[in-house]
Amino acid sequence: MALSHLTAKFKSSDKNGDGKLSLQEAKDGGMSRVVANFATIDTDKDGFVTFAQLKAQLAERYK
């Protein structure tokens, strides 16, 4: 998935516009990989995934 597509998907899934995804927003947005890996991506364990956390997880996975 291209970064621009991921950015658009993240923004469209962030229904309240707070710059982070709850697990429910990720589910509702059809972000199945984020849902499946939510606990791993949410490195600060605040119950939300930021785009920075998502990018960091992808960078780690594909390095």
CHARMM-style PDB file with segment names, atoms N, HN, CA, C and O in Angstrom:
ATOM      1  N   MET     1       0.853  -1.176   0.000  1.00  0.00      PROA
ATOM      2  CA  MET     1       0.000   0.000   0.000  1.00  0.00      PROA
ATOM      3  C   MET     1       0.897   1.237   0.000  1.00  0.00      PROA
ATOM      4  O   MET     1       1.790   1.366   0.838  1.00  0.00      PROA
ATOM      5  N   ALA     2       0.658   2.129  -0.929  1.00  0.00      PROA
ATOM      6  HN  ALA     2      -0.066   2.024  -1.610  1.00  0.00      PROA
ATOM      7  CA  ALA     2       1.439   3.352  -1.024  1.00  0.00      PROA
ATOM      8  C   ALA     2       1.148   4.253   0.175  1.00  0.00      PROA
ATOM      9  O   ALA     2       0.053   4.238   0.737  1.00  0.00      PROA
ATOM     10  N   LEU     3       2.157   5.033   0.550  1.00  0.00      PROA
ATOM     11  HN  LEU     3       3.047   5.045   0.094  1.00  0.00      PROA
ATOM     12  CA  LEU     3       2.014   5.906   1.711  1.00  0.00      PROA
ATOM     13  C   LEU     3       0.862   6.895   1.532  1.00  0.00      PROA
ATOM     14  O   LEU     3       0.139   7.184   2.485  1.00  0.00      PROA
ATOM     15  N   SER     4       0.691   7.407   0.330  1.00  0.00      PROA
ATOM     16  HN  SER     4       1.279   7.173  -0.445  1.00  0.00      PROA
ATOM     17  CA  SER     4      -0.403   8.362   0.102  1.00  0.00      PROA
ATOM     18  C   SER     4      -1.769   7.698   0.299  1.00  0.00      PROA
ATOM     19  O   SER     4      -2.694   8.317   0.825  1.00  0.00      PROA
ATOM     20  N   HSD     5      -1.890   6.444  -0.122  1.00  0.00      PROA
ATOM     21  HN  HSD     5      -1.139   5.941  -0.550  1.00  0.00      PROA
ATOM     22  CA  HSD     5      -3.144   5.711   0.076  1.00  0.00      PROA
ATOM     23  C   HSD     5      -3.371   5.453   1.564  1.00  0.00      PROA
ATOM     24  O   HSD     5      -4.488   5.591   2.061  1.00  0.00      PROA
ATOM     25  N   LEU     6      -2.308   5.079   2.267  1.00  0.00      PROA
ATOM     26  HN  LEU     6      -1.400   4.967   1.863  1.00  0.00      PROA
ATOM     27  CA  LEU     6      -2.410   4.822   3.702  1.00  0.00      PROA
ATOM     28  C   LEU     6      -2.795   6.097   4.455  1.00  0.00      PROA
ATOM     29  O   LEU     6      -3.615   6.063   5.372  1.00  0.00      PROA
ATOM     30  N   THR     7      -2.199   7.210   4.060  1.00  0.00      PROA
ATOM     31  HN  THR     7      -1.533   7.238   3.315  1.00  0.00      PROA
ATOM     32  CA  THR     7      -2.528   8.495   4.679  1.00  0.00      PROA
ATOM     33  C   THR     7      -4.009   8.825   4.487  1.00  0.00      PROA
ATOM     34  O   THR     7      -4.689   9.227   5.431  1.00  0.00      PROA
ATOM     35  N   ALA     8      -4.494   8.654   3.272  1.00  0.00      PROA
ATOM     36  HN  ALA     8      -3.941   8.328   2.506  1.00  0.00      PROA
ATOM     37  CA  ALA     8      -5.902   8.937   2.983  1.00  0.00      PROA
ATOM     38  C   ALA     8      -6.820   8.003   3.764  1.00  0.00      PROA
ATOM     39  O   ALA     8      -7.843   8.438   4.293  1.00  0.00      PROA
ATOM     40  N   LYS     9      -6.463   6.729   3.838  1.00  0.00      PROA
ATOM     41  HN  LYS     9      -5.632   6.376   3.409  1.00  0.00      PROA
ATOM     42  CA  LYS     9      -7.274   5.747   4.566  1.00  0.00      PROA
ATOM     43  C   LYS     9      -7.310   6.091   6.054  1.00  0.00      PROA
ATOM     44  O   LYS     9      -8.360   6.008   6.691  1.00  0.00      PROA
ATOM     45  N   PHE    10      -6.157   6.478   6.602  1.00  0.00      PROA
ATOM     46  HN  PHE    10      -5.304   6.546   6.084  1.00  0.00      PROA
ATOM     47  CA  PHE    10      -6.082   6.852   8.010  1.00  0.00      PROA
ATOM     48  C   PHE    10      -6.984   8.057   8.274  1.00  0.00      PROA
ATOM     49  O   PHE    10      -7.779   8.053   9.214  1.00  0.00      PROA
ATOM     50  N   LYS    11      -6.853   9.083   7.440  1.00  0.00      PROA
ATOM     51  HN  LYS    11      -6.207   9.086   6.676  1.00  0.00      PROA
ATOM     52  CA  LYS    11      -7.648  10.300   7.636  1.00  0.00      PROA
ATOM     53  C   LYS    11      -9.141  10.037   7.505  1.00  0.00      PROA
ATOM     54  O   LYS    11      -9.936  10.584   8.269  1.00  0.00      PROA
ATOM     55  N   SER    12      -9.528   9.209   6.550  1.00  0.00      PROA
ATOM     56  HN  SER    12      -8.883   8.764   5.929  1.00  0.00      PROA
ATOM     57  CA  SER    12     -10.958   8.931   6.381  1.00  0.00      PROA
ATOM     58  C   SER    12     -11.502   8.065   7.517  1.00  0.00      PROA
ATOM     59  O   SER    12     -12.692   8.123   7.826  1.00  0.00      PROA
ATOM     60  N   SER    13     -10.646   7.273   8.131  1.00  0.00      PROA
ATOM     61  HN  SER    13      -9.679   7.226   7.880  1.00  0.00      PROA
ATOM     62  CA  SER    13     -11.067   6.427   9.256  1.00  0.00      PROA
ATOM     63  C   SER    13     -11.140   7.208  10.561  1.00  0.00      PROA
ATOM     64  O   SER    13     -11.862   6.820  11.479  1.00  0.00      PROA
ATOM     65  N   ASP    14     -10.399   8.302  10.646  1.00  0.00      PROA
ATOM     66  HN  ASP    14      -9.813   8.617   9.900  1.00  0.00      PROA
ATOM     67  CA  ASP    14     -10.358   9.139  11.849  1.00  0.00      PROA
ATOM     68  C   ASP    14     -11.597  10.031  11.882  1.00  0.00      PROA
ATOM     69  O   ASP    14     -11.530  11.220  11.572  1.00  0.00      PROA
ATOM     70  N   LYS    15     -12.710   9.445  12.256  1.00  0.00      PROA
ATOM     71  HN  LYS    15     -12.764   8.479  12.508  1.00  0.00      PROA
ATOM     72  CA  LYS    15     -14.009  10.116  12.153  1.00  0.00      PROA
ATOM     73  C   LYS    15     -14.132  11.377  12.997  1.00  0.00      PROA
ATOM     74  O   LYS    15     -14.838  12.306  12.603  1.00  0.00      PROA
ATOM     75  N   ASN    16     -13.466  11.435  14.144  1.00  0.00      PROA
ATOM     76  HN  ASN    16     -12.893  10.680  14.463  1.00  0.00      PROA
ATOM     77  CA  ASN    16     -13.595  12.635  14.973  1.00  0.00      PROA
ATOM     78  C   ASN    16     -12.474  13.638  14.719  1.00  0.00      PROA
ATOM     79  O   ASN    16     -12.451  14.703  15.336  1.00  0.00      PROA
ATOM     80  N   GLY    17     -11.549  13.314  13.825  1.00  0.00      PROA
ATOM     81  HN  GLY    17     -11.568  12.449  13.324  1.00  0.00      PROA
ATOM     82  CA  GLY    17     -10.521  14.259  13.407  1.00  0.00      PROA
ATOM     83  C   GLY    17      -9.491  14.600  14.461  1.00  0.00      PROA
ATOM     84  O   GLY    17      -8.884  15.670  14.406  1.00  0.00      PROA
ATOM     85  N   ASP    18      -9.279  13.705  15.427  1.00  0.00      PROA
ATOM     86  HN  ASP    18      -9.772  12.836  15.472  1.00  0.00      PROA
ATOM     87  CA  ASP    18      -8.318  14.001  16.488  1.00  0.00      PROA
ATOM     88  C   ASP    18      -6.894  13.555  16.164  1.00  0.00      PROA
ATOM     89  O   ASP    18      -5.996  13.705  16.993  1.00  0.00      PROA
ATOM     90  N   GLY    19      -6.680  13.011  14.970  1.00  0.00      PROA
ATOM     91  HN  GLY    19      -7.409  12.889  14.296  1.00  0.00      PROA
ATOM     92  CA  GLY    19      -5.334  12.631  14.556  1.00  0.00      PROA
ATOM     93  C   GLY    19      -4.889  11.268  15.048  1.00  0.00      PROA
ATOM     94  O   GLY    19      -3.715  10.914  14.939  1.00  0.00      PROA
ATOM     95  N   LYS    20      -5.817  10.513  15.583  1.00  0.00      PROA
ATOM     96  HN  LYS    20      -6.771  10.801  15.671  1.00  0.00      PROA
ATOM     97  CA  LYS    20      -5.488   9.170  16.053  1.00  0.00      PROA
ATOM     98  C   LYS    20      -6.704   8.286  15.860  1.00  0.00      PROA
ATOM     99  O   LYS    20      -7.834   8.765  15.761  1.00  0.00      PROA
ATOM    100  N   LEU    21      -6.452   6.975  15.806  1.00  0.00      PROA
ATOM    101  HN  LEU    21      -5.535   6.585  15.887  1.00  0.00      PROA
ATOM    102  CA  LEU    21      -7.530   6.020  15.611  1.00  0.00      PROA
ATOM    103  C   LEU    21      -7.774   5.220  16.870  1.00  0.00      PROA
ATOM    104  O   LEU    21      -6.842   4.707  17.489  1.00  0.00      PROA
ATOM    105  N   SER    22      -9.025   5.120  17.239  1.00  0.00      PROA
ATOM    106  HN  SER    22      -9.783   5.537  16.737  1.00  0.00      PROA
ATOM    107  CA  SER    22      -9.416   4.150  18.261  1.00  0.00      PROA
ATOM    108  C   SER    22      -9.555   2.807  17.552  1.00  0.00      PROA
ATOM    109  O   SER    22      -9.579   2.748  16.323  1.00  0.00      PROA
ATOM    110  N   LEU    23      -9.644   1.751  18.314  1.00  0.00      PROA
ATOM    111  HN  LEU    23      -9.624   1.799  19.313  1.00  0.00      PROA
ATOM    112  CA  LEU    23      -9.845   0.437  17.718  1.00  0.00      PROA
ATOM    113  C   LEU    23     -11.144   0.422  16.914  1.00  0.00      PROA
ATOM    114  O   LEU    23     -11.196  -0.156  15.829  1.00  0.00      PROA
ATOM    115  N   GLN    24     -12.182   1.050  17.438  1.00  0.00      PROA
ATOM    116  HN  GLN    24     -12.140   1.520  18.320  1.00  0.00      PROA
ATOM    117  CA  GLN    24     -13.466   1.083  16.727  1.00  0.00      PROA
ATOM    118  C   GLN    24     -13.360   1.848  15.418  1.00  0.00      PROA
ATOM    119  O   GLN    24     -13.919   1.416  14.410  1.00  0.00      PROA
ATOM    120  N   GLU    25     -12.654   2.977  15.408  1.00  0.00      PROA
ATOM    121  HN  GLU    25     -12.199   3.329  16.227  1.00  0.00      PROA
ATOM    122  CA  GLU    25     -12.481   3.733  14.165  1.00  0.00      PROA
ATOM    123  C   GLU    25     -11.735   2.897  13.128  1.00  0.00      PROA
ATOM    124  O   GLU    25     -12.079   2.915  11.946  1.00  0.00      PROA
ATOM    125  N   ALA    26     -10.716   2.165  13.569  1.00  0.00      PROA
ATOM    126  HN  ALA    26     -10.436   2.150  14.529  1.00  0.00      PROA
ATOM    127  CA  ALA    26      -9.972   1.302  12.650  1.00  0.00      PROA
ATOM    128  C   ALA    26     -10.883   0.210  12.091  1.00  0.00      PROA
ATOM    129  O   ALA    26     -10.828  -0.098  10.901  1.00  0.00      PROA
ATOM    130  N   LYS    27     -11.716  -0.371  12.947  1.00  0.00      PROA
ATOM    131  HN  LYS    27     -11.761  -0.120  13.914  1.00  0.00      PROA
ATOM    132  CA  LYS    27     -12.672  -1.394  12.493  1.00  0.00      PROA
ATOM    133  C   LYS    27     -13.661  -0.798  11.502  1.00  0.00      PROA
ATOM    134  O   LYS    27     -13.872  -1.343  10.418  1.00  0.00      PROA
ATOM    135  N   ASP    28     -14.262   0.317  11.878  1.00  0.00      PROA
ATOM    136  HN  ASP    28     -14.091   0.760  12.758  1.00  0.00      PROA
ATOM    137  CA  ASP    28     -15.265   0.958  11.027  1.00  0.00      PROA
ATOM    138  C   ASP    28     -14.672   1.421   9.701  1.00  0.00      PROA
ATOM    139  O   ASP    28     -15.370   1.465   8.688  1.00  0.00      PROA
ATOM    140  N   GLY    29     -13.388   1.766   9.706  1.00  0.00      PROA
ATOM    141  HN  GLY    29     -12.821   1.731  10.529  1.00  0.00      PROA
ATOM    142  CA  GLY    29     -12.711   2.234   8.498  1.00  0.00      PROA
ATOM    143  C   GLY    29     -12.183   1.119   7.621  1.00  0.00      PROA
ATOM    144  O   GLY    29     -11.596   1.381   6.571  1.00  0.00      PROA
ATOM    145  N   GLY    30     -12.385  -0.121   8.037  1.00  0.00      PROA
ATOM    146  HN  GLY    30     -12.862  -0.334   8.890  1.00  0.00      PROA
ATOM    147  CA  GLY    30     -11.938  -1.250   7.232  1.00  0.00      PROA
ATOM    148  C   GLY    30     -10.439  -1.462   7.230  1.00  0.00      PROA
ATOM    149  O   GLY    30      -9.884  -2.031   6.289  1.00  0.00      PROA
ATOM    150  N   MET    31      -9.782  -1.003   8.290  1.00  0.00      PROA
ATOM    151  HN  MET    31     -10.233  -0.541   9.054  1.00  0.00      PROA
ATOM    152  CA  MET    31      -8.326  -1.145   8.385  1.00  0.00      PROA
ATOM    153  C   MET    31      -7.991  -2.436   9.135  1.00  0.00      PROA
ATOM    154  O   MET    31      -7.532  -2.411  10.277  1.00  0.00      PROA
ATOM    155  N   SER    32      -8.230  -3.558   8.466  1.00  0.00      PROA
ATOM    156  HN  SER    32      -8.603  -3.579   7.538  1.00  0.00      PROA
ATOM    157  CA  SER    32      -8.135  -4.868   9.117  1.00  0.00      PROA
ATOM    158  C   SER    32      -6.741  -5.175   9.651  1.00  0.00      PROA
ATOM    159  O   SER    32      -6.617  -5.805  10.702  1.00  0.00      PROA
ATOM    160  N   ARG    33      -5.704  -4.751   8.965  1.00  0.00      PROA
ATOM    161  HN  ARG    33      -5.805  -4.239   8.112  1.00  0.00      PROA
ATOM    162  CA  ARG    33      -4.342  -5.011   9.458  1.00  0.00      PROA
ATOM    163  C   ARG    33      -4.033  -4.187  10.702  1.00  0.00      PROA
ATOM    164  O   ARG    33      -3.348  -4.653  11.612  1.00  0.00      PROA
ATOM    165  N   VAL    34      -4.537  -2.975  10.734  1.00  0.00      PROA
ATOM    166  HN  VAL    34      -5.093  -2.596   9.995  1.00  0.00      PROA
ATOM    167  CA  VAL    34      -4.365  -2.155  11.936  1.00  0.00      PROA
ATOM    168  C   VAL    34      -5.130  -2.788  13.090  1.00  0.00      PROA
ATOM    169  O   VAL    34      -4.615  -2.867  14.205  1.00  0.00      PROA
ATOM    170  N   VAL    35      -6.343  -3.236  12.835  1.00  0.00      PROA
ATOM    171  HN  VAL    35      -6.761  -3.172  11.929  1.00  0.00      PROA
ATOM    172  CA  VAL    35      -7.146  -3.891  13.871  1.00  0.00      PROA
ATOM    173  C   VAL    35      -6.416  -5.120  14.405  1.00  0.00      PROA
ATOM    174  O   VAL    35      -6.321  -5.309  15.617  1.00  0.00      PROA
ATOM    175  N   ALA    36      -5.902  -5.951  13.508  1.00  0.00      PROA
ATOM    176  HN  ALA    36      -5.979  -5.798  12.523  1.00  0.00      PROA
ATOM    177  CA  ALA    36      -5.235  -7.193  13.909  1.00  0.00      PROA
ATOM    178  C   ALA    36      -3.961  -6.947  14.710  1.00  0.00      PROA
ATOM    179  O   ALA    36      -3.572  -7.775  15.534  1.00  0.00      PROA
ATOM    180  N   ASN    37      -3.315  -5.811  14.469  1.00  0.00      PROA
ATOM    181  HN  ASN    37      -3.632  -5.138  13.800  1.00  0.00      PROA
ATOM    182  CA  ASN    37      -2.038  -5.506  15.120  1.00  0.00      PROA
ATOM    183  C   ASN    37      -2.121  -4.296  16.040  1.00  0.00      PROA
ATOM    184  O   ASN    37      -1.098  -3.700  16.379  1.00  0.00      PROA
ATOM    185  N   PHE    38      -3.321  -3.936  16.442  1.00  0.00      PROA
ATOM    186  HN  PHE    38      -4.152  -4.420  16.167  1.00  0.00      PROA
ATOM    187  CA  PHE    38      -3.547  -2.699  17.194  1.00  0.00      PROA
ATOM    188  C   PHE    38      -2.667  -2.608  18.441  1.00  0.00      PROA
ATOM    189  O   PHE    38      -2.040  -1.576  18.677  1.00  0.00      PROA
ATOM    190  N   ALA    39      -2.615  -3.656  19.225  1.00  0.00      PROA
ATOM    191  HN  ALA    39      -3.125  -4.494  19.034  1.00  0.00      PROA
ATOM    192  CA  ALA    39      -1.849  -3.629  20.481  1.00  0.00      PROA
ATOM    193  C   ALA    39      -0.360  -3.433  20.229  1.00  0.00      PROA
ATOM    194  O   ALA    39       0.324  -2.798  21.032  1.00  0.00      PROA
ATOM    195  N   THR    40       0.144  -3.965  19.140  1.00  0.00      PROA
ATOM    196  HN  THR    40      -0.412  -4.481  18.488  1.00  0.00      PROA
ATOM    197  CA  THR    40       1.557  -3.802  18.795  1.00  0.00      PROA
ATOM    198  C   THR    40       1.840  -2.390  18.299  1.00  0.00      PROA
ATOM    199  O   THR    40       2.846  -1.787  18.671  1.00  0.00      PROA
ATOM    200  N   ILE    41       0.958  -1.865  17.464  1.00  0.00      PROA
ATOM    201  HN  ILE    41       0.140  -2.355  17.162  1.00  0.00      PROA
ATOM    202  CA  ILE    41       1.150  -0.527  16.898  1.00  0.00      PROA
ATOM    203  C   ILE    41       1.010   0.548  17.972  1.00  0.00      PROA
ATOM    204  O   ILE    41       1.721   1.553  17.937  1.00  0.00      PROA
ATOM    205  N   ASP    42       0.109   0.348  18.916  1.00  0.00      PROA
ATOM    206  HN  ASP    42      -0.469  -0.468  18.945  1.00  0.00      PROA
ATOM    207  CA  ASP    42      -0.145   1.307  20.002  1.00  0.00      PROA
ATOM    208  C   ASP    42       0.970   1.196  21.045  1.00  0.00      PROA
ATOM    209  O   ASP    42       0.773   0.633  22.121  1.00  0.00      PROA
ATOM    210  N   THR    43       2.134   1.737  20.712  1.00  0.00      PROA
ATOM    211  HN  THR    43       2.294   2.194  19.837  1.00  0.00      PROA
ATOM    212  CA  THR    43       3.326   1.549  21.548  1.00  0.00      PROA
ATOM    213  C   THR    43       3.239   2.237  22.902  1.00  0.00      PROA
ATOM    214  O   THR    43       3.869   1.781  23.857  1.00  0.00      PROA
ATOM    215  N   ASP    44       2.480   3.316  23.014  1.00  0.00      PROA
ATOM    216  HN  ASP    44       1.968   3.687  22.239  1.00  0.00      PROA
ATOM    217  CA  ASP    44       2.372   3.982  24.316  1.00  0.00      PROA
ATOM    218  C   ASP    44       1.169   3.484  25.121  1.00  0.00      PROA
ATOM    219  O   ASP    44       0.915   3.957  26.229  1.00  0.00      PROA
ATOM    220  N   LYS    45       0.447   2.544  24.562  1.00  0.00      PROA
ATOM    221  HN  LYS    45       0.653   2.160  23.662  1.00  0.00      PROA
ATOM    222  CA  LYS    45      -0.660   1.860  25.248  1.00  0.00      PROA
ATOM    223  C   LYS    45      -1.729   2.820  25.776  1.00  0.00      PROA
ATOM    224  O   LYS    45      -2.265   2.639  26.869  1.00  0.00      PROA
ATOM    225  N   ASP    46      -2.028   3.854  24.962  1.00  0.00      PROA
ATOM    226  HN  ASP    46      -1.594   4.000  24.074  1.00  0.00      PROA
ATOM    227  CA  ASP    46      -3.074   4.798  25.367  1.00  0.00      PROA
ATOM    228  C   ASP    46      -4.437   4.471  24.754  1.00  0.00      PROA
ATOM    229  O   ASP    46      -5.410   5.197  24.958  1.00  0.00      PROA
ATOM    230  N   GLY    47      -4.494   3.370  24.001  1.00  0.00      PROA
ATOM    231  HN  GLY    47      -3.703   2.781  23.835  1.00  0.00      PROA
ATOM    232  CA  GLY    47      -5.754   2.968  23.400  1.00  0.00      PROA
ATOM    233  C   GLY    47      -6.028   3.589  22.048  1.00  0.00      PROA
ATOM    234  O   GLY    47      -7.129   3.466  21.512  1.00  0.00      PROA
ATOM    235  N   PHE    48      -5.026   4.258  21.495  1.00  0.00      PROA
ATOM    236  HN  PHE    48      -4.132   4.358  21.930  1.00  0.00      PROA
ATOM    237  CA  PHE    48      -5.153   4.899  20.194  1.00  0.00      PROA
ATOM    238  C   PHE    48      -3.902   4.636  19.372  1.00  0.00      PROA
ATOM    239  O   PHE    48      -2.829   4.383  19.918  1.00  0.00      PROA
ATOM    240  N   VAL    49      -4.051   4.699  18.050  1.00  0.00      PROA
ATOM    241  HN  VAL    49      -4.924   4.905  17.607  1.00  0.00      PROA
ATOM    242  CA  VAL    49      -2.925   4.576  17.131  1.00  0.00      PROA
ATOM    243  C   VAL    49      -2.809   5.885  16.367  1.00  0.00      PROA
ATOM    244  O   VAL    49      -3.765   6.331  15.733  1.00  0.00      PROA
ATOM    245  N   THR    50      -1.634   6.495  16.429  1.00  0.00      PROA
ATOM    246  HN  THR    50      -0.857   6.133  16.944  1.00  0.00      PROA
ATOM    247  CA  THR    50      -1.376   7.697  15.643  1.00  0.00      PROA
ATOM    248  C   THR    50      -0.770   7.287  14.305  1.00  0.00      PROA
ATOM    249  O   THR    50      -0.310   6.158  14.134  1.00  0.00      PROA
ATOM    250  N   PHE    51      -0.778   8.218  13.366  1.00  0.00      PROA
ATOM    251  HN  PHE    51      -1.152   9.135  13.505  1.00  0.00      PROA
ATOM    252  CA  PHE    51      -0.178   7.912  12.070  1.00  0.00      PROA
ATOM    253  C   PHE    51       1.321   7.690  12.230  1.00  0.00      PROA
ATOM    254  O   PHE    51       1.898   6.850  11.540  1.00  0.00      PROA
ATOM    255  N   ALA    52       1.954   8.431  13.129  1.00  0.00      PROA
ATOM    256  HN  ALA    52       1.485   9.113  13.689  1.00  0.00      PROA
ATOM    257  CA  ALA    52       3.390   8.242  13.382  1.00  0.00      PROA
ATOM    258  C   ALA    52       3.671   6.832  13.898  1.00  0.00      PROA
ATOM    259  O   ALA    52       4.647   6.203  13.488  1.00  0.00      PROA
ATOM    260  N   GLN    53       2.827   6.338  14.789  1.00  0.00      PROA
ATOM    261  HN  GLN    53       2.034   6.849  15.123  1.00  0.00      PROA
ATOM    262  CA  GLN    53       2.999   4.974  15.300  1.00  0.00      PROA
ATOM    263  C   GLN    53       2.820   3.954  14.179  1.00  0.00      PROA
ATOM    264  O   GLN    53       3.555   2.970  14.102  1.00  0.00      PROA
ATOM    265  N   LEU    54       1.855   4.192  13.329  1.00  0.00      PROA
ATOM    266  HN  LEU    54       1.258   4.992  13.393  1.00  0.00      PROA
ATOM    267  CA  LEU    54       1.602   3.286  12.218  1.00  0.00      PROA
ATOM    268  C   LEU    54       2.793   3.268  11.259  1.00  0.00      PROA
ATOM    269  O   LEU    54       3.234   2.200  10.832  1.00  0.00      PROA
ATOM    270  N   LYS    55       3.310   4.450  10.922  1.00  0.00      PROA
ATOM    271  HN  LYS    55       2.952   5.317  11.269  1.00  0.00      PROA
ATOM    272  CA  LYS    55       4.476   4.517  10.038  1.00  0.00      PROA
ATOM    273  C   LYS    55       5.689   3.846  10.666  1.00  0.00      PROA
ATOM    274  O   LYS    55       6.433   3.150   9.975  1.00  0.00      PROA
ATOM    275  N   ALA    56       5.900   4.042  11.962  1.00  0.00      PROA
ATOM    276  HN  ALA    56       5.295   4.607  12.523  1.00  0.00      PROA
ATOM    277  CA  ALA    56       7.032   3.419  12.653  1.00  0.00      PROA
ATOM    278  C   ALA    56       6.919   1.899  12.619  1.00  0.00      PROA
ATOM    279  O   ALA    56       7.916   1.206  12.419  1.00  0.00      PROA
ATOM    280  N   GLN    57       5.723   1.386  12.812  1.00  0.00      PROA
ATOM    281  HN  GLN    57       4.913   1.949  12.975  1.00  0.00      PROA
ATOM    282  CA  GLN    57       5.508  -0.066  12.768  1.00  0.00      PROA
ATOM    283  C   GLN    57       5.796  -0.608  11.375  1.00  0.00      PROA
ATOM    284  O   GLN    57       6.416  -1.662  11.234  1.00  0.00      PROA
ATOM    285  N   LEU    58       5.352   0.103  10.353  1.00  0.00      PROA
ATOM    286  HN  LEU    58       4.848   0.959  10.468  1.00  0.00      PROA
ATOM    287  CA  LEU    58       5.612  -0.333   8.983  1.00  0.00      PROA
ATOM    288  C   LEU    58       7.100  -0.284   8.663  1.00  0.00      PROA
ATOM    289  O   LEU    58       7.627  -1.187   8.013  1.00  0.00      PROA
ATOM    290  N   ALA    59       7.777   0.765   9.116  1.00  0.00      PROA
ATOM    291  HN  ALA    59       7.349   1.499   9.644  1.00  0.00      PROA
ATOM    292  CA  ALA    59       9.218   0.876   8.882  1.00  0.00      PROA
ATOM    293  C   ALA    59       9.962  -0.268   9.551  1.00  0.00      PROA
ATOM    294  O   ALA    59      10.890  -0.831   8.972  1.00  0.00      PROA
ATOM    295  N   GLU    60       9.562  -0.609  10.757  1.00  0.00      PROA
ATOM    296  HN  GLU    60       8.808  -0.151  11.227  1.00  0.00      PROA
ATOM    297  CA  GLU    60      10.190  -1.715  11.484  1.00  0.00      PROA
ATOM    298  C   GLU    60       9.925  -3.040  10.769  1.00  0.00      PROA
ATOM    299  O   GLU    60      10.815  -3.881  10.647  1.00  0.00      PROA
ATOM    300  N   ARG    61       8.733  -3.204  10.317  1.00  0.00      PROA
ATOM    301  HN  ARG    61       8.010  -2.520  10.417  1.00  0.00      PROA
ATOM    302  CA  ARG    61       8.349  -4.464   9.667  1.00  0.00      PROA
ATOM    303  C   ARG    61       9.061  -4.677   8.334  1.00  0.00      PROA
ATOM    304  O   ARG    61       9.411  -5.806   7.988  1.00  0.00      PROA
ATOM    305  N   TYR    62       9.273  -3.605   7.594  1.00  0.00      PROA
ATOM    306  HN  TYR    62       8.988  -2.688   7.875  1.00  0.00      PROA
ATOM    307  CA  TYR    62       9.825  -3.719   6.246  1.00  0.00      PROA
ATOM    308  C   TYR    62      11.266  -3.250   6.117  1.00  0.00      PROA
ATOM    309  O   TYR    62      11.726  -2.952   5.015  1.00  0.00      PROA
ATOM    310  N   LYS    63      11.980  -3.182   7.232  1.00  0.00      PROA
ATOM    311  HN  LYS    63      11.607  -3.424   8.127  1.00  0.00      PROA
ATOM    312  CA  LYS    63      13.378  -2.744   7.123  1.00  0.00      PROA
ATOM    313  C   LYS    63      14.283  -3.860   6.682  1.00  0.00      PROA
ATOM    314  OT1 LYS    63      15.489  -3.657   6.542  1.00  0.00      PROA
TER     315      LYS     63
END
